[in-house]
Amino acid sequence: MPTTFTRHSPETAPPAARPIMSAIGREFGFVPDPVALMAESPELLSAFTRANALFERSSLGEIEREVLVLTIATRNECHVCVALHSSKLTRMGAPGDLVDALRTGRALADERLEVLRRFTLAVLDSAGAVPDDRWAEFTAAGFTARNALEVVLGVGTFTLSTLANRLTAAELDPPLALFAWRREEVAP
């Protein structure tokens, strides 16, 4: 990688990033490596945290949001995001087969969540020009136009983080080691 990125602490980060880093540190009990690296650009860190807060308030359910995030994380090969959101789903009490299927890119047993996973991939793969059959499947599963736009919000939010994490070569923090992930896990 041509550039080495600085891992900031709340004390060394640009002033605009410091309060964001401190808040995240309180939430996690430590400053995650991706945050320490994103802090180089307070604008990026702020954009991600604000967009994430909006996404968390969307009409998609908590499990649905995590399905979307893990779908993006595996597609974009962000090992940190896969670990973090696998951990979150596990803490939420999600079935182990759901987490495993998301980590490996296999079809989900829950039909509605599988429709959401396929729709998310269609949004990514078509740059938003989702084919008619995916739209029909999405709405037949009970999702709405609002939900479709919130998928776009999630895609934008987690494209920011997955690309930044890969660009900066963010490392997996020790508390997430149990959920470490490699691209090789994904089914062909």
ABEGO torsion letter per residue (X at the ends): XABBBBBBBAAABBAAAAAAAAAAAAAAGBBBAAAAAAAABAAAAAAAAAAAAAAAABABBAAAAAAAAAAAAAAAGBAAAAAAAAAAAAAAGBBAAAAAAAAAGBBBABAAAAAAAAAAAAAAAAGGBBBAAAAAAAAAAGBBAAAAAAAAAAAAAAAAAAAAAAAAGBBBBAAAAAABBBAAABBX
